[in-house]
Amino acid sequence: MKTFKAGWLFAGGALFGLSIALCVGAGTKTNTPPKAPPMAAPTEAQKYAWAHIKLVGYPNGGTGFFDEETGIIYVYDAQLRHCYLMRQVKVLGDPMQPVN
């Protein structure tokens, strides 16, 4: 009867597992999302660049929108209907100034 050596068995299993992982990982992705249809002409709201706006969440349910270009934060209520706070950051560490 043959006796298996544990080291050879472990090395063979590791090599086999590595080859399976590399083959599966190198396969082509078949579940790519479908391409979106072409968009319509941009409207007035879409022309504004929103990339410089950051969202800020508050524990009371308010949602803030921070405009990085102007340094102004707009805070809305939980339903996003009313803006109840507008402040501007001039220098970090100093108090925020009210926006007129």
SETOR-56848 format. One record per atom (N, C-alpha, C): residue in three letters; atom name; x, y, z. Coordinates in nm, 4 decimals. Example, Ala and Ser with C-alpha at 12.3 -4.5 7.8 and 13.67 -1.06 7.14 Angstrom:
2
+------+------+----------+----------+----------+
! rest ! atom !        x !        y !        z !
+------+------+----------+----------+----------+
!  Ala !    N !   1.3190 !  -0.5690 !   0.7800 !
!  Ala !   CA !   1.2300 !  -0.4500 !   0.7800 !
!  Ala !    C !   1.3200 !  -0.3300 !   0.7800 !
!  Ser !    N !   1.2850 !  -0.2250 !   0.7080 !
!  Ser !   CA !   1.3670 !  -0.1060 !   0.7140 !
!  Ser !    C !   1.2900 !   0.0030 !   0.7870 !
+------+------+----------+----------+----------+
This chain:
100
+------+------+----------+----------+----------+
! rest ! atom !        x !        y !        z !
+------+------+----------+----------+----------+
!  Met !    N !   0.0833 !  -0.1171 !   0.0000 !
!  Met !   CA !   0.0000 !   0.0000 !   0.0000 !
!  Met !    C !   0.0883 !   0.1241 !   0.0000 !
!  Lys !    N !   0.0485 !   0.2248 !  -0.0777 !
!  Lys !   CA !   0.1279 !   0.3475 !  -0.0871 !
!  Lys !    C !   0.0943 !   0.4403 !   0.0279 !
!  Thr !    N !   0.1900 !   0.5172 !   0.0725 !
!  Thr !   CA !   0.1670 !   0.6198 !   0.1745 !
!  Thr !    C !   0.1885 !   0.7556 !   0.1092 !
!  Phe !    N !   0.0955 !   0.8461 !   0.1353 !
!  Phe !   CA !   0.1053 !   0.9808 !   0.0800 !
!  Phe !    C !   0.1859 !   1.0686 !   0.1744 !
!  Lys !    N !   0.2645 !   1.1514 !   0.1174 !
!  Lys !   CA !   0.3390 !   1.2480 !   0.1969 !
!  Lys !    C !   0.2537 !   1.3739 !   0.2107 !
!  Ala !    N !   0.2389 !   1.4240 !   0.3317 !
!  Ala !   CA !   0.1525 !   1.5390 !   0.3581 !
!  Ala !    C !   0.2018 !   1.6651 !   0.2866 !
!  Gly !    N !   0.3299 !   1.6848 !   0.2789 !
!  Gly !   CA !   0.3855 !   1.8037 !   0.2134 !
!  Gly !    C !   0.3516 !   1.8085 !   0.0658 !
!  Trp !    N !   0.3655 !   1.6931 !  -0.0040 !
!  Trp !   CA !   0.3324 !   1.6882 !  -0.1456 !
!  Trp !    C !   0.1830 !   1.7069 !  -0.1680 !
!  Leu !    N !   0.1036 !   1.6509 !  -0.0807 !
!  Leu !   CA !  -0.0411 !   1.6659 !  -0.0929 !
!  Leu !    C !  -0.0827 !   1.8121 !  -0.0746 !
!  Phe !    N !  -0.0250 !   1.8798 !   0.0256 !
!  Phe !   CA !  -0.0562 !   2.0213 !   0.0486 !
!  Phe !    C !  -0.0098 !   2.1069 !  -0.0688 !
!  Ala !    N !   0.1128 !   2.0854 !  -0.1176 !
!  Ala !   CA !   0.1659 !   2.1644 !  -0.2290 !
!  Ala !    C !   0.0834 !   2.1424 !  -0.3555 !
!  Gly !    N !   0.0430 !   2.0193 !  -0.3823 !
!  Gly !   CA !  -0.0391 !   1.9922 !  -0.4999 !
!  Gly !    C !  -0.1756 !   2.0575 !  -0.4902 !
!  Gly !    N !  -0.2366 !   2.0516 !  -0.3720 !
!  Gly !   CA !  -0.3674 !   2.1162 !  -0.3528 !
!  Gly !    C !  -0.3581 !   2.2665 !  -0.3653 !
!  Ala !    N !  -0.2522 !   2.3254 !  -0.3101 !
!  Ala !   CA !  -0.2346 !   2.4703 !  -0.3195 !
!  Ala !    C !  -0.2131 !   2.5125 !  -0.4645 !
!  Leu !    N !  -0.1326 !   2.4362 !  -0.5383 !
!  Leu !   CA !  -0.1081 !   2.4680 !  -0.6783 !
!  Leu !    C !  -0.2358 !   2.4536 !  -0.7609 !
!  Phe !    N !  -0.3124 !   2.3486 !  -0.7356 !
!  Phe !   CA !  -0.4381 !   2.3285 !  -0.8049 !
!  Phe !    C !  -0.5370 !   2.4412 !  -0.7727 !
!  Gly !    N !  -0.5476 !   2.4784 !  -0.6461 !
!  Gly !   CA !  -0.6374 !   2.5869 !  -0.6060 !
!  Gly !    C !  -0.5975 !   2.7199 !  -0.6677 !
!  Leu !    N !  -0.4675 !   2.7464 !  -0.6714 !
!  Leu !   CA !  -0.4193 !   2.8712 !  -0.7309 !
!  Leu !    C !  -0.4493 !   2.8755 !  -0.8805 !
!  Ser !    N !  -0.4305 !   2.7631 !  -0.9489 !
!  Ser !   CA !  -0.4581 !   2.7623 !  -1.0923 !
!  Ser !    C !  -0.6071 !   2.7806 !  -1.1204 !
!  Ile !    N !  -0.6925 !   2.7194 !  -1.0389 !
!  Ile !   CA !  -0.8378 !   2.7387 !  -1.0557 !
!  Ile !    C !  -0.8740 !   2.8851 !  -1.0313 !
!  Ala !    N !  -0.8191 !   2.9468 !  -0.9260 !
!  Ala !   CA !  -0.8501 !   3.0864 !  -0.8955 !
!  Ala !    C !  -0.8050 !   3.1792 !  -1.0078 !
!  Leu !    N !  -0.6882 !   3.1538 !  -1.0626 !
!  Leu !   CA !  -0.6392 !   3.2394 !  -1.1709 !
!  Leu !    C !  -0.7218 !   3.2208 !  -1.2981 !
!  Cys !    N !  -0.7629 !   3.1000 !  -1.3276 !
!  Cys !   CA !  -0.8445 !   3.0757 !  -1.4471 !
!  Cys !    C !  -0.9821 !   3.1396 !  -1.4338 !
!  Val !    N !  -1.0432 !   3.1280 !  -1.3187 !
!  Val !   CA !  -1.1754 !   3.1870 !  -1.2984 !
!  Val !    C !  -1.1654 !   3.3389 !  -1.2988 !
!  Gly !    N !  -1.0618 !   3.3946 !  -1.2376 !
!  Gly !   CA !  -1.0451 !   3.5393 !  -1.2323 !
!  Gly !    C !  -1.0148 !   3.6011 !  -1.3671 !
!  Ala !    N !  -0.9524 !   3.5243 !  -1.4573 !
!  Ala !   CA !  -0.9156 !   3.5775 !  -1.5875 !
!  Ala !    C !  -1.0281 !   3.5656 !  -1.6891 !
!  Gly !    N !  -1.1358 !   3.4984 !  -1.6528 !
!  Gly !   CA !  -1.2478 !   3.4810 !  -1.7452 !
!  Gly !    C !  -1.3158 !   3.6129 !  -1.7752 !
!  Thr !    N !  -1.3864 !   3.6173 !  -1.8872 !
!  Thr !   CA !  -1.4576 !   3.7396 !  -1.9246 !
!  Thr !    C !  -1.5821 !   3.7541 !  -1.8392 !
!  Lys !    N !  -1.6155 !   3.8761 !  -1.8100 !
!  Lys !   CA !  -1.7322 !   3.9052 !  -1.7279 !
!  Lys !    C !  -1.8559 !   3.9018 !  -1.8178 !
!  Thr !    N !  -1.9510 !   3.8162 !  -1.7833 !
!  Thr !   CA !  -2.0685 !   3.8004 !  -1.8683 !
!  Thr !    C !  -2.1890 !   3.8768 !  -1.8169 !
!  Asn !    N !  -2.1854 !   3.9246 !  -1.6955 !
!  Asn !   CA !  -2.3018 !   3.9942 !  -1.6405 !
!  Asn !    C !  -2.2809 !   4.1457 !  -1.6414 !
!  Thr !    N !  -2.2338 !   4.1984 !  -1.7534 !
!  Thr !   CA !  -2.2157 !   4.3426 !  -1.7646 !
!  Thr !    C !  -2.3520 !   4.4096 !  -1.7757 !
!  Pro !    N !  -2.3676 !   4.5269 !  -1.7160 !
!  Pro !   CA !  -2.4972 !   4.5950 !  -1.7229 !
!  Pro !    C !  -2.5243 !   4.6434 !  -1.8648 !
!  Pro !    N !  -2.6500 !   4.6477 !  -1.9040 !
!  Pro !   CA !  -2.6822 !   4.6960 !  -2.0382 !
!  Pro !    C !  -2.6491 !   4.8439 !  -2.0516 !
!  Lys !    N !  -2.6169 !   4.8824 !  -2.1723 !
!  Lys !   CA !  -2.5846 !   5.0224 !  -2.1974 !
!  Lys !    C !  -2.7106 !   5.1067 !  -2.1935 !
!  Ala !    N !  -2.6975 !   5.2250 !  -2.1359 !
!  Ala !   CA !  -2.8116 !   5.3161 !  -2.1257 !
!  Ala !    C !  -2.8395 !   5.3786 !  -2.2623 !
!  Pro !    N !  -2.9651 !   5.4070 !  -2.2898 !
!  Pro !   CA !  -2.9956 !   5.4737 !  -2.4170 !
!  Pro !    C !  -2.9395 !   5.6154 !  -2.4148 !
!  Pro !    N !  -2.9159 !   5.6735 !  -2.5312 !
!  Pro !   CA !  -2.8620 !   5.8095 !  -2.5338 !
!  Pro !    C !  -2.9567 !   5.9071 !  -2.4645 !
!  Met !    N !  -2.8960 !   6.0011 !  -2.3925 !
!  Met !   CA !  -2.9749 !   6.0980 !  -2.3170 !
!  Met !    C !  -3.0292 !   6.2067 !  -2.4095 !
!  Ala !    N !  -3.1368 !   6.2658 !  -2.3655 !
!  Ala !   CA !  -3.1964 !   6.3757 !  -2.4414 !
!  Ala !    C !  -3.1095 !   6.5002 !  -2.4267 !
!  Ala !    N !  -3.1452 !   6.6033 !  -2.4983 !
!  Ala !   CA !  -3.0718 !   6.7285 !  -2.4900 !
!  Ala !    C !  -3.0751 !   6.7811 !  -2.3465 !
!  Pro !    N !  -2.9650 !   6.8370 !  -2.2979 !
!  Pro !   CA !  -2.9620 !   6.8843 !  -2.1590 !
!  Pro !    C !  -3.0603 !   6.9990 !  -2.1358 !
!  Thr !    N !  -3.1284 !   6.9913 !  -2.0228 !
!  Thr !   CA !  -3.2209 !   7.0974 !  -1.9858 !
!  Thr !    C !  -3.1451 !   7.2029 !  -1.9063 !
!  Glu !    N !  -3.2161 !   7.3037 !  -1.8634 !
!  Glu !   CA !  -3.1531 !   7.4123 !  -1.7873 !
!  Glu !    C !  -3.0956 !   7.3614 !  -1.6561 !
!  Ala !    N !  -3.1629 !   7.2664 !  -1.5904 !
!  Ala !   CA !  -3.1139 !   7.2141 !  -1.4629 !
!  Ala !    C !  -2.9923 !   7.1259 !  -1.4820 !
!  Gln !    N !  -2.9812 !   7.0574 !  -1.5946 !
!  Gln !   CA !  -2.8684 !   6.9695 !  -1.6180 !
!  Gln !    C !  -2.7431 !   7.0457 !  -1.6591 !
!  Lys !    N !  -2.7559 !   7.1678 !  -1.7017 !
!  Lys !   CA !  -2.6399 !   7.2451 !  -1.7441 !
!  Lys !    C !  -2.5529 !   7.2860 !  -1.6258 !
!  Tyr !    N !  -2.6113 !   7.2943 !  -1.5062 !
!  Tyr !   CA !  -2.5353 !   7.3345 !  -1.3882 !
!  Tyr !    C !  -2.4474 !   7.2186 !  -1.3438 !
!  Ala !    N !  -2.3222 !   7.2433 !  -1.3194 !
!  Ala !   CA !  -2.2291 !   7.1385 !  -1.2768 !
!  Ala !    C !  -2.2466 !   7.1132 !  -1.1271 !
!  Trp !    N !  -2.2832 !   6.9920 !  -1.0905 !
!  Trp !   CA !  -2.3090 !   6.9572 !  -0.9506 !
!  Trp !    C !  -2.1901 !   6.8881 !  -0.8851 !
!  Ala !    N !  -2.0777 !   6.8783 !  -0.9525 !
!  Ala !   CA !  -1.9642 !   6.8031 !  -0.8996 !
!  Ala !    C !  -1.9040 !   6.8669 !  -0.7749 !
!  His !    N !  -1.9198 !   6.9957 !  -0.7565 !
!  His !   CA !  -1.8573 !   7.0622 !  -0.6417 !
!  His !    C !  -1.9501 !   7.0676 !  -0.5205 !
!  Ile !    N !  -2.0662 !   7.0023 !  -0.5259 !
!  Ile !   CA !  -2.1604 !   6.9997 !  -0.4138 !
!  Ile !    C !  -2.1367 !   6.8724 !  -0.3328 !
!  Lys !    N !  -2.1241 !   6.8863 !  -0.2000 !
!  Lys !   CA !  -2.1053 !   6.7722 !  -0.1103 !
!  Lys !    C !  -2.2242 !   6.7633 !  -0.0162 !
!  Leu !    N !  -2.2678 !   6.6405 !   0.0125 !
!  Leu !   CA !  -2.3787 !   6.6182 !   0.1047 !
!  Leu !    C !  -2.3276 !   6.6050 !   0.2472 !
!  Val !    N !  -2.4044 !   6.6619 !   0.3410 !
!  Val !   CA !  -2.3722 !   6.6541 !   0.4835 !
!  Val !    C !  -2.4983 !   6.6109 !   0.5558 !
!  Gly !    N !  -2.4901 !   6.5040 !   0.6350 !
!  Gly !   CA !  -2.6060 !   6.4562 !   0.7095 !
!  Gly !    C !  -2.6001 !   6.5002 !   0.8546 !
!  Tyr !    N !  -2.7144 !   6.5294 !   0.9129 !
!  Tyr !   CA !  -2.7237 !   6.5709 !   1.0523 !
!  Tyr !    C !  -2.8095 !   6.4708 !   1.1295 !
!  Pro !    N !  -2.7816 !   6.4492 !   1.2589 !
!  Pro !   CA !  -2.8590 !   6.3526 !   1.3368 !
!  Pro !    C !  -3.0064 !   6.3899 !   1.3530 !
!  Asn !    N !  -3.0414 !   6.5169 !   1.3407 !
!  Asn !   CA !  -3.1810 !   6.5576 !   1.3578 !
!  Asn !    C !  -3.2635 !   6.5344 !   1.2317 !
!  Gly !    N !  -3.2052 !   6.4779 !   1.1271 !
!  Gly !   CA !  -3.2774 !   6.4514 !   1.0038 !
!  Gly !    C !  -3.2533 !   6.5550 !   0.8976 !
!  Gly !    N !  -3.1830 !   6.6619 !   0.9303 !
!  Gly !   CA !  -3.1540 !   6.7651 !   0.8313 !
!  Gly !    C !  -3.0491 !   6.7175 !   0.7323 !
!  Thr !    N !  -3.0531 !   6.7750 !   0.6150 !
!  Thr !   CA !  -2.9565 !   6.7423 !   0.5106 !
!  Thr !    C !  -2.8913 !   6.8707 !   0.4645 !
!  Gly !    N !  -2.7601 !   6.8709 !   0.4638 !
!  Gly !   CA !  -2.6861 !   6.9887 !   0.4215 !
!  Gly !    C !  -2.6198 !   6.9669 !   0.2866 !
!  Phe !    N !  -2.6131 !   7.0722 !   0.2087 !
!  Phe !   CA !  -2.5445 !   7.0723 !   0.0812 !
!  Phe !    C !  -2.4349 !   7.1774 !   0.0898 !
!  Phe !    N !  -2.3087 !   7.1342 !   0.0803 !
!  Phe !   CA !  -2.1957 !   7.2256 !   0.0913 !
!  Phe !    C !  -2.1411 !   7.2543 !  -0.0474 !
!  Asp !    N !  -2.1426 !   7.3833 !  -0.0842 !
!  Asp !   CA !  -2.0897 !   7.4278 !  -0.2124 !
!  Asp !    C !  -1.9426 !   7.4621 !  -0.1925 !
!  Glu !    N !  -1.8532 !   7.3808 !  -0.2494 !
!  Glu !   CA !  -1.7098 !   7.4003 !  -0.2290 !
!  Glu !    C !  -1.6574 !   7.5277 !  -0.2942 !
!  Glu !    N !  -1.7203 !   7.5725 !  -0.4016 !
!  Glu !   CA !  -1.6710 !   7.6910 !  -0.4717 !
!  Glu !    C !  -1.6974 !   7.8190 !  -0.3933 !
!  Thr !    N !  -1.8144 !   7.8291 !  -0.3295 !
!  Thr !   CA !  -1.8483 !   7.9514 !  -0.2569 !
!  Thr !    C !  -1.8265 !   7.9378 !  -0.1060 !
!  Gly !    N !  -1.8164 !   7.8144 !  -0.0550 !
!  Gly !   CA !  -1.8002 !   7.7927 !   0.0883 !
!  Gly !    C !  -1.9304 !   7.8065 !   0.1653 !
!  Ile !    N !  -2.0441 !   7.7982 !   0.0970 !
!  Ile !   CA !  -2.1742 !   7.8145 !   0.1617 !
!  Ile !    C !  -2.2359 !   7.6771 !   0.1849 !
!  Ile !    N !  -2.2935 !   7.6573 !   0.3039 !
!  Ile !   CA !  -2.3663 !   7.5354 !   0.3353 !
!  Ile !    C !  -2.5142 !   7.5695 !   0.3464 !
!  Tyr !    N !  -2.5965 !   7.4900 !   0.2803 !
!  Tyr !   CA !  -2.7418 !   7.5055 !   0.2829 !
!  Tyr !    C !  -2.7975 !   7.3842 !   0.3564 !
!  Val !    N !  -2.8719 !   7.4052 !   0.4656 !
!  Val !   CA !  -2.9267 !   7.2949 !   0.5441 !
!  Val !    C !  -3.0783 !   7.2943 !   0.5277 !
!  Tyr !    N !  -3.1312 !   7.1785 !   0.4862 !
!  Tyr !   CA !  -3.2739 !   7.1604 !   0.4633 !
!  Tyr !    C !  -3.3330 !   7.0705 !   0.5715 !
!  Asp !    N !  -3.4664 !   7.0811 !   0.5889 !
!  Asp !   CA !  -3.5350 !   6.9971 !   0.6866 !
!  Asp !    C !  -3.5396 !   6.8523 !   0.6372 !
!  Ala !    N !  -3.6002 !   6.7638 !   0.7185 !
!  Ala !   CA !  -3.6009 !   6.6211 !   0.6877 !
!  Ala !    C !  -3.6752 !   6.5884 !   0.5589 !
!  Gln !    N !  -3.7723 !   6.6695 !   0.5197 !
!  Gln !   CA !  -3.8461 !   6.6448 !   0.3969 !
!  Gln !    C !  -3.7820 !   6.7112 !   0.2744 !
!  Leu !    N !  -3.6703 !   6.7811 !   0.2936 !
!  Leu !   CA !  -3.5998 !   6.8532 !   0.1876 !
!  Leu !    C !  -3.6891 !   6.9552 !   0.1183 !
!  Arg !    N !  -3.7728 !   7.0231 !   0.1968 !
!  Arg !   CA !  -3.8622 !   7.1247 !   0.1407 !
!  Arg !    C !  -3.8188 !   7.2661 !   0.1754 !
!  His !    N !  -3.7711 !   7.2862 !   0.2964 !
!  His !   CA !  -3.7394 !   7.4217 !   0.3417 !
!  His !    C !  -3.5928 !   7.4305 !   0.3831 !
!  Cys !    N !  -3.5265 !   7.5315 !   0.3332 !
!  Cys !   CA !  -3.3890 !   7.5596 !   0.3743 !
!  Cys !    C !  -3.3955 !   7.6466 !   0.4986 !
!  Tyr !    N !  -3.3497 !   7.5930 !   0.6116 !
!  Tyr !   CA !  -3.3604 !   7.6693 !   0.7355 !
!  Tyr !    C !  -3.2266 !   7.7247 !   0.7842 !
!  Leu !    N !  -3.1185 !   7.7008 !   0.7121 !
!  Leu !   CA !  -2.9894 !   7.7527 !   0.7557 !
!  Leu !    C !  -2.8979 !   7.7700 !   0.6355 !
!  Met !    N !  -2.8392 !   7.8887 !   0.6237 !
!  Met !   CA !  -2.7388 !   7.9151 !   0.5216 !
!  Met !    C !  -2.6227 !   7.9858 !   0.5895 !
!  Arg !    N !  -2.5063 !   7.9243 !   0.5836 !
!  Arg !   CA !  -2.3865 !   7.9815 !   0.6455 !
!  Arg !    C !  -2.2700 !   7.9689 !   0.5478 !
!  Gln !    N !  -2.1734 !   8.0605 !   0.5632 !
!  Gln !   CA !  -2.0571 !   8.0600 !   0.4762 !
!  Gln !    C !  -1.9309 !   8.0438 !   0.5602 !
!  Val !    N !  -1.8418 !   7.9571 !   0.5128 !
!  Val !   CA !  -1.7124 !   7.9361 !   0.5773 !
!  Val !    C !  -1.6122 !   8.0263 !   0.5069 !
!  Lys !    N !  -1.5533 !   8.1170 !   0.5815 !
!  Lys !   CA !  -1.4507 !   8.2047 !   0.5220 !
!  Lys !    C !  -1.3109 !   8.1518 !   0.5540 !
!  Val !    N !  -1.2867 !   8.1196 !   0.6829 !
!  Val !   CA !  -1.1580 !   8.0658 !   0.7273 !
!  Val !    C !  -1.1879 !   7.9476 !   0.8184 !
!  Leu !    N !  -1.1221 !   7.8350 !   0.7935 !
!  Leu !   CA !  -1.1438 !   7.7183 !   0.8787 !
!  Leu !    C !  -1.1001 !   7.7499 !   1.0213 !
!  Gly !    N !  -1.1833 !   7.7134 !   1.1168 !
!  Gly !   CA !  -1.1560 !   7.7402 !   1.2573 !
!  Gly !    C !  -1.2294 !   7.8626 !   1.3086 !
!  Asp !    N !  -1.2671 !   7.9534 !   1.2192 !
!  Asp !   CA !  -1.3461 !   8.0703 !   1.2582 !
!  Asp !    C !  -1.4944 !   8.0363 !   1.2517 !
!  Pro !    N !  -1.5779 !   8.1104 !   1.3267 !
!  Pro !   CA !  -1.7225 !   8.0846 !   1.3180 !
!  Pro !    C !  -1.7748 !   8.1110 !   1.1763 !
!  Met !    N !  -1.8783 !   8.0365 !   1.1401 !
!  Met !   CA !  -1.9409 !   8.0569 !   1.0091 !
!  Met !    C !  -2.0199 !   8.1867 !   1.0097 !
!  Gln !    N !  -2.0216 !   8.2531 !   0.8963 !
!  Gln !   CA !  -2.0911 !   8.3801 !   0.8821 !
!  Gln !    C !  -2.2285 !   8.3570 !   0.8192 !
!  Pro !    N !  -2.3332 !   8.4269 !   0.8691 !
!  Pro !   CA !  -2.4641 !   8.4147 !   0.8054 !
!  Pro !    C !  -2.4613 !   8.4739 !   0.6648 !
!  Val !    N !  -2.5386 !   8.4139 !   0.5754 !
!  Val !   CA !  -2.5472 !   8.4607 !   0.4366 !
!  Val !    C !  -2.6683 !   8.5510 !   0.4268 !
!  Asn !    N !  -2.6507 !   8.6698 !   0.3702 !
!  Asn !   CA !  -2.7620 !   8.7652 !   0.3580 !
!  Asn !    C !  -2.8408 !   8.7408 !   0.2334 !
+------+------+----------+----------+----------+
